[in-house]
Amino acid sequence: MASVKDFSVEEKLSSLIYLQKIDSKLDEIRILKGELPMEVADLEDEIQGLHSRRVRIEEEINGIQDFIENKKQLIKQSEELLARYEKQSENVKNSREFEALNKEIEMQQLEIKLAEKHIKDANIEISEKAKKLETANKAIAGKEGLLNTKKAELEKIIVDTEKEENHFIDISNEARGKVESRLLTSYERIRKNYRNGLAVVPVERDACGGCFNAVPPQRQSEIRQHKKIIVCENCGRILTNPELFDTIEI
């Protein structure tokens, strides 16, 4: 059985054309998915960030509510002390005792006013936090709706193309095993250089089928003879005659 290195140039070109057509079909399927996989991943990351923000705001609101509750307890304690001091003031024995009670009463009244101011400010802060929380919730709802739409689109494409894609992946792997390793390395490198993934192209209308630069008649003649692998002098793609290219089917 002949090894890969014993294959003729025409056979090597045929193997490359066959592989190129398979990979182009896979590229078409992946283009159909477009940017959806990346968009889904980005949306999931964004939603996770929004959830973290919502949790942080909720924790801040809970902290402020605890602060308010503490101030209410302080007011209650001060009111109880006020009631006690006012009752004691009815039975004072001298002016010194009266003045001391008055100072305590004034201090507790001041504590109550200060606590009430703190509660007022805290309620304003809660109101501001609540607006931020509402904004975050709306953003999450909007992003989750968009994510569900994108996921549904992606899942439909995957369902529609999965069988076909797996089929071409299998035959692509098989086809790679039939290409000389040096040629395969060159093929893969060329494919990575171009967004359309075309590494093997036919000469069409006297021009390279990849970059469309003119191919001289003498060069075309050499390509048709299949004596050696010829690449485009402009883009580096592997060139083949259209007759051979069109006879290879997948």
Contacts in CASP RR format, 6 or more apart in sequence:
PFRMAT RR
TARGET T0000
AUTHOR 0000-0000-0000
METHOD contacts of the structure
MODEL  1
MASVKDFSVEEKLSSLIYLQKIDSKLDEIRILKGELPMEVADLEDEIQGL
HSRRVRIEEEINGIQDFIENKKQLIKQSEELLARYEKQSENVKNSREFEA
LNKEIEMQQLEIKLAEKHIKDANIEISEKAKKLETANKAIAGKEGLLNTK
KAELEKIIVDTEKEENHFIDISNEARGKVESRLLTSYERIRKNYRNGLAV
VPVERDACGGCFNAVPPQRQSEIRQHKKIIVCENCGRILTNPELFDTIEI
4 178 0 8 1.000
4 179 0 8 1.000
4 180 0 8 1.000
4 181 0 8 1.000
5 180 0 8 1.000
7 15 0 8 1.000
7 180 0 8 1.000
8 226 0 8 1.000
9 226 0 8 1.000
9 227 0 8 1.000
9 228 0 8 1.000
9 229 0 8 1.000
10 226 0 8 1.000
10 244 0 8 1.000
12 179 0 8 1.000
12 180 0 8 1.000
12 183 0 8 1.000
12 229 0 8 1.000
13 200 0 8 1.000
13 226 0 8 1.000
13 229 0 8 1.000
13 238 0 8 1.000
13 240 0 8 1.000
13 244 0 8 1.000
14 244 0 8 1.000
14 248 0 8 1.000
15 175 0 8 1.000
15 178 0 8 1.000
15 179 0 8 1.000
16 179 0 8 1.000
16 183 0 8 1.000
16 187 0 8 1.000
16 199 0 8 1.000
16 200 0 8 1.000
16 238 0 8 1.000
16 240 0 8 1.000
17 200 0 8 1.000
17 240 0 8 1.000
17 244 0 8 1.000
17 245 0 8 1.000
17 248 0 8 1.000
18 175 0 8 1.000
18 248 0 8 1.000
18 250 0 8 1.000
19 172 0 8 1.000
19 175 0 8 1.000
19 176 0 8 1.000
19 179 0 8 1.000
19 187 0 8 1.000
19 200 0 8 1.000
20 187 0 8 1.000
20 198 0 8 1.000
20 199 0 8 1.000
20 200 0 8 1.000
21 248 0 8 1.000
21 249 0 8 1.000
21 250 0 8 1.000
22 168 0 8 1.000
22 171 0 8 1.000
22 172 0 8 1.000
22 175 0 8 1.000
22 250 0 8 1.000
23 172 0 8 1.000
23 191 0 8 1.000
23 197 0 8 1.000
24 197 0 8 1.000
24 198 0 8 1.000
25 168 0 8 1.000
25 250 0 8 1.000
26 165 0 8 1.000
26 168 0 8 1.000
26 169 0 8 1.000
26 172 0 8 1.000
27 196 0 8 1.000
27 197 0 8 1.000
29 161 0 8 1.000
29 164 0 8 1.000
29 165 0 8 1.000
29 168 0 8 1.000
30 165 0 8 1.000
32 157 0 8 1.000
32 161 0 8 1.000
33 154 0 8 1.000
33 157 0 8 1.000
33 158 0 8 1.000
33 161 0 8 1.000
36 150 0 8 1.000
36 153 0 8 1.000
36 154 0 8 1.000
36 157 0 8 1.000
37 154 0 8 1.000
39 150 0 8 1.000
40 147 0 8 1.000
40 150 0 8 1.000
40 151 0 8 1.000
40 154 0 8 1.000
43 143 0 8 1.000
43 146 0 8 1.000
43 147 0 8 1.000
43 150 0 8 1.000
44 147 0 8 1.000
46 143 0 8 1.000
47 140 0 8 1.000
47 143 0 8 1.000
47 144 0 8 1.000
47 147 0 8 1.000
50 136 0 8 1.000
50 139 0 8 1.000
50 140 0 8 1.000
50 143 0 8 1.000
51 140 0 8 1.000
53 136 0 8 1.000
54 133 0 8 1.000
54 136 0 8 1.000
54 137 0 8 1.000
54 140 0 8 1.000
57 129 0 8 1.000
57 132 0 8 1.000
57 133 0 8 1.000
57 136 0 8 1.000
58 133 0 8 1.000
60 129 0 8 1.000
61 126 0 8 1.000
61 129 0 8 1.000
61 130 0 8 1.000
61 133 0 8 1.000
64 122 0 8 1.000
64 125 0 8 1.000
64 126 0 8 1.000
64 129 0 8 1.000
65 126 0 8 1.000
67 118 0 8 1.000
67 122 0 8 1.000
68 119 0 8 1.000
68 122 0 8 1.000
68 123 0 8 1.000
68 126 0 8 1.000
71 115 0 8 1.000
71 116 0 8 1.000
71 118 0 8 1.000
71 119 0 8 1.000
71 122 0 8 1.000
72 115 0 8 1.000
72 119 0 8 1.000
74 111 0 8 1.000
74 115 0 8 1.000
75 111 0 8 1.000
75 112 0 8 1.000
75 115 0 8 1.000
75 116 0 8 1.000
78 108 0 8 1.000
78 109 0 8 1.000
78 111 0 8 1.000
78 112 0 8 1.000
78 115 0 8 1.000
79 108 0 8 1.000
79 112 0 8 1.000
81 104 0 8 1.000
81 108 0 8 1.000
82 105 0 8 1.000
82 108 0 8 1.000
82 109 0 8 1.000
82 112 0 8 1.000
85 101 0 8 1.000
85 104 0 8 1.000
85 105 0 8 1.000
85 108 0 8 1.000
86 105 0 8 1.000
88 101 0 8 1.000
89 98 0 8 1.000
89 101 0 8 1.000
89 102 0 8 1.000
89 105 0 8 1.000
92 98 0 8 1.000
92 101 0 8 1.000
168 250 0 8 1.000
171 250 0 8 1.000
176 184 0 8 1.000
177 184 0 8 1.000
179 187 0 8 1.000
183 229 0 8 1.000
186 199 0 8 1.000
186 238 0 8 1.000
187 199 0 8 1.000
187 200 0 8 1.000
187 238 0 8 1.000
188 199 0 8 1.000
190 199 0 8 1.000
190 236 0 8 1.000
190 237 0 8 1.000
190 238 0 8 1.000
191 197 0 8 1.000
191 198 0 8 1.000
191 199 0 8 1.000
194 210 0 8 1.000
194 235 0 8 1.000
194 237 0 8 1.000
196 210 0 8 1.000
198 209 0 8 1.000
198 210 0 8 1.000
198 237 0 8 1.000
199 237 0 8 1.000
199 238 0 8 1.000
200 237 0 8 1.000
200 238 0 8 1.000
200 240 0 8 1.000
200 245 0 8 1.000
201 208 0 8 1.000
201 209 0 8 1.000
201 210 0 8 1.000
201 232 0 8 1.000
201 237 0 8 1.000
201 238 0 8 1.000
201 239 0 8 1.000
201 240 0 8 1.000
201 245 0 8 1.000
202 209 0 8 1.000
202 239 0 8 1.000
202 240 0 8 1.000
202 241 0 8 1.000
202 242 0 8 1.000
202 244 0 8 1.000
202 245 0 8 1.000
202 246 0 8 1.000
203 209 0 8 1.000
203 215 0 8 1.000
203 220 0 8 1.000
203 223 0 8 1.000
203 239 0 8 1.000
203 240 0 8 1.000
203 241 0 8 1.000
203 242 0 8 1.000
204 242 0 8 1.000
206 214 0 8 1.000
206 215 0 8 1.000
206 217 0 8 1.000
206 220 0 8 1.000
207 213 0 8 1.000
207 214 0 8 1.000
207 215 0 8 1.000
208 215 0 8 1.000
208 232 0 8 1.000
208 234 0 8 1.000
208 235 0 8 1.000
208 237 0 8 1.000
208 239 0 8 1.000
209 237 0 8 1.000
210 232 0 8 1.000
210 235 0 8 1.000
210 237 0 8 1.000
211 232 0 8 1.000
211 234 0 8 1.000
211 235 0 8 1.000
211 237 0 8 1.000
213 232 0 8 1.000
213 233 0 8 1.000
213 234 0 8 1.000
213 235 0 8 1.000
215 223 0 8 1.000
215 232 0 8 1.000
215 239 0 8 1.000
219 230 0 8 1.000
219 239 0 8 1.000
220 241 0 8 1.000
222 228 0 8 1.000
222 230 0 8 1.000
223 230 0 8 1.000
223 239 0 8 1.000
223 240 0 8 1.000
223 241 0 8 1.000
224 241 0 8 1.000
224 243 0 8 1.000
226 244 0 8 1.000
229 238 0 8 1.000
230 238 0 8 1.000
230 239 0 8 1.000
231 237 0 8 1.000
231 238 0 8 1.000
231 239 0 8 1.000
232 239 0 8 1.000
END
